[in-house]
Amino acid sequence: MASRSGWYKPERVNEMDVLSIAILIFICMETANVIILYFFPGSRLGNGVGVFNPFHQTEDEPQKLFASYLVNWVAGVKLIFLVLLVVVLLAGNEQVRIWAVVAMILSIATYFWRLHPIIKKLDAMGEITPAGYSKGLGWMIGGFLIMFSLALVIHLLMKLI
């Protein structure tokens, strides 16, 4: 639907719904991670790769450039997700927000399929500082899954009531 100005006017939500709140929390937390990856990649905060000991130990210029490329690539992918989520919040209707939350649940869950086994192994090998970081990261990412899953369940239950 177009207004007189030609701009699409999405359904307005009188109050922020639970799906939007979950998406907004994720956007805030991940924006901090993108900033860390772009501007402070060696940090041990957030998703900074400073927790990986080999990141600090490499002296080979091609390896440093490759690591830098991968860090910036990850930051770019995260940024794409964040910008799309902002679009969902600003222009998406209820159905779009529901499917965005389902997509977030599925995409975040892939961490446990491929990345968690690797970081857990690196942690066990003593290649992560601080030791045990993989457990904390797993709990944080699991927390995102729980947050989005609960938001979806609560939203759907509120529709039934």
C-alpha angles and dihedrals in degrees: 000000000000128000125215090275090053094243120130113250110206123206107280118228113220091214132014109271125220093256092055091047091053091047091048092050090051092048092052095048095043093046087062089051092050090051090050093049095048100040107019106026094156091058121118090214124098111336094341110142092224088101088072107083094205088060088069097037102057115106097172111105096214090052091049090050091047091050090048091050092051093047091051091045090055090048090051093051090049089050091053090054092048095049091048090050090051088053089050090052095046102039108012124104125218094278092051091050091050092052091044089056091048089050091050092051092051096043095046090047090062087074089075092049100054115000104041095058090052097048090043090055092047089050091052089050091055093247094124126075120230097037112236093032091130091063093051092047090048091052092048093050090043086053090057089051091049092046094052093041093050091046090053094047093046091048093050093045091051088055090055094050 
